[in-house]
Amino acid sequence: MKVIFKDGTCKKCSFPTEQKVFRNGEAVGWLCSFSLSETITSSELDELLTSENVSELTFCNDTSEELFKITEYAKVTSAIIRYSEEASKTEVQFSKGI
């Protein structure tokens, strides 16, 4: 699977997960998370993960056929880069309010 950020940057990724967030029994927003399966540095990630750039995420299959879009996310809530000898993995999480 691939994700295309709003600026057109395309990265290999896992299937995304969206999770509804509740506080005191009231829905307050959503979280979206997935892993990038390409090596990326923290500086490159800082440039990629802007509020504007994560506001529209297009997910495609390996032949670049669009499967679905996820929109309206505005905040990056987490980014973890796990380096290894074999293949680095970057876990990202975004949030949006209701």
N, C-alpha and C positions, 0 to 999 in steps of 0.2 A: 504494500500500500504506500501511497505518497500523499503528502500534504503540500498544498500550495498556499503560501501566505498572501496577504492582500497585495504586497509589492511584487508578486510573481515568483518569489523564491520557492523552489521545489525541493523537498527533502523526503527521504525514505522514512517511514514511520510505522508504528503499530496502529491497530484499530483504536479509535478514541473511545473514551468512556465519559458520559455526562452524568452528573449526580446532583440531585436537587438538595439544597441546603435549607435546614429549618432551625429556627431559634425560638425557644419557648413555644413550640408547636405551630409557629407561623413560618410560612415559606418566605425566605429572604433572598434567594438567588440560586445560581447554578455554578458548578465546577466542571471544567472539561480537562481531561488529562490524557496524555499519550506519550510515547517514547520516540525520540528521533534515533534512527539506527545508523547515522553517519557521524564520523568524527567531527566535532566542532569545538572550538575553544570558547572560553568564557567571554572574550572580547567579541568574537563573532556572534555569540548568543546575545550579548547586550545589544548589538546592532539589529539583530533579527526580531527580538521580542519587545517591540514597542506597542503601546496601546493601539495605535492606528493599524499596525501590521497584524495583530491578532484579532481584529474586529471582524475579519472575514477569512475563514479557513475552508478551503475546498479540498475534499478528500477524493482521490482517484485510485483506480486499480493500477497494476504494474504496466499496463499499456496506455496509461494516461487518460482513460475513459472516466469522466466525472461520475462519482457515485452519489455524493451528497455534499452540502455546505452547512457549516455551523457559523452562525453570525452573532453579533452584538456582545462578544466578550471584550472587556475593556482593561482588565487588570491581570498582570502576571503575578500569580501568588506563590509559585515555586518553580525552581529550575535546578536540577541536580545533574551534574556530569559525572559519569562513572567511567573512568579510563581503564583500559586493560590492554594486554599485549595483543589479544585477538581482535576485538572490536569494541570501540567505545559506544556508550549508550547515554542519551540525555533524556531525562524525564522532565516534562514540563506540565504545568497546571495553570489554568486561567480561570477567572471568575467573572460573573456578571450578576447584577442585581435584578430584582423583579420590579 
